[in-house]
C-alpha cells in the first residue's frame, strides 16, 4: 500500500512510500494518477480541491487551498495556507470511548519509603544555581565508583538558572528543581547551592516541602571550607542508603508515562503517535497514568481533546490552558501558527493544524482527568494534560518534573537527546530506525510497511515499556545523554 486515507472524509491521502509523477496508485479501490512526485509522508489530492476550500485530513480541516488543486497533485506549503487565527470558539461536547481490555501486567520497580515507586535507583546531583554546575560535574565524575550493586547510576543536571531571575521565571526554576527532588527514579539526591543566589536555600527548602533526610542532602558551597570534600561525604552517605533498595514486583498501575514528539514527519500522525495513543489507552485501562504536553502543538486540534474532558470543570481548565498559551504568543508579538519547523515541513507536515492533529493522537481515546500547570506533579490516575511549550528539552524536562517515570518520544527525523527520566525514541518510519539504531529504541514504521497493525504495535510497545521499567536500558541511557531545560519568559538581571 502506497497511500493511506486516514479518515473517510479526507480529501487528501498520505504517501507511505515515495510516489513518482505519472504513477497510477490505488487508494480505497480508486485509481489516481500522480501529477507530481510525492515524497513519503507528504499529501496527494484525492479529488479536485477548489481555491479557498478546506484541506481535510484526520477528518479535520488542516489548511486552506491557495489555488485550485487538481486530483493527483502534491498538497503542501506551495499551494495551501493555515486556517488558524489567534482566537478560537470552544464548547463542551462530551464524548467517551471504550478502553481496550488488557490482562493484568507487572514490572520490577523500586518501592520508596513514602510508598511511591521508581523504575531506576539512581543518585542525582541537582545544582540549585548555574554558578556551581562545575562543582556538580566534578562530584559526579569523581564518585562513579559509588555506582555498584543496585545503584543504577550517578548523574547531575546542569542549567544556567537560579540567579538573576524574578517572578514567574524564578518560580519555574524553583518548582522544576524541587519536583526533581521528589522524583522516585532517584533513590538519593544531593542538592548544591552557592549561598548568594536569588533562589536561596531557605526558599528552595520551602518549595521542596517534606522530605526524607536519609534520601535528600544539601550543601551550600559558600558555607563550607571544601565543597568537593563535603559533597563527596554526603554522596557516600546517600549511596549507602540507596544501595538498600532492591527491585520488587509491582503492578503496572504504578507507572506514569510522559508522551512527547519531536522532529516529526508526515507519518508521525499515522504510525508512531497513534501507536503511543493506543499504548496510553492500554496503560490507563491497567490503572496507570500518562501525561500529554506541548500546548502549541494542540492549536488547531484542541476540540479533539476537549471533547474527552471528564467534566466541564476539566474542560474549563483545558480551555484556559490553551488560551493562556495563545496569549503568551500574542503578548510577545508572535502569531500562534508560527510552526511547524523546516524539518517538519521537509517531512511532510504542512501547517500547524496538520502537525497538531497528528500530535494529539498520542493522547489516545481515554478521558482527560486533570489539567496541570507547568511542572506540577501528577495527582490523578489516567490521562493528564500538562501546560508547557513544545520545545523538546523543555517539555521532556517538564514531563519528568511532573512525575513521568519514562518519556515516550516519537520522531520521524531523529534526535539523540535524553531527559532525566529514561527516554524511549520511537521512529515513525523504518528507514530512520535502520539508519539511526544508536538513537532509536522502537520502530513503528512496521505499520506503514504493512507488517503490523496499530494495535499489534501498541501491544508490543506495552511489553517494551514494562521491560524498560524493569531495568532495560534505552539508547540515551547507554550513552549517558541526560539534559534538562527550564522554561523562561522574563528578564535576566
Secondary structure, DSSP 8 states (H G I E B T S, - for coil): --EE-SSTT-SEEEESS-B-TT-EEEETTEEEE-SS-B-TT-EEESS-B-TT-EEEETTEEEEEESS-B-TT-EESTTTEE----S-------------------EEEEEE-TTS-EES--EEEEEESSGGGHHHHHHHHHHTGGG--TT--EEEE---S-SSS--HHHHHHHHHHHHHHHT-TTEEEEEEEE-SSSSS-HHHHHHHH-S--TTTEEEEEGGGSS-HHHHHHHHHHHHHHHHTT---EEEEGGG-EEEEEE-S--TTTTTTHHHHHHHHHHHHHHTT-EEEE--GGGTTT-HHHHHTTBSSHHHHHHHHHHHHHHHHHHHHTT--TT----HHHHHTT--SHHHHHHHHGGGGTTS-EEEEE-TT----SSSEEEE-----HHHHHHHHHHTT-SEEEEEESS------SSEEEEEESSHHHHHH-TTT-SEE-HHHHHTSS-HHHHHHHHHHHHHHHHTT---HHHHTT---------S---
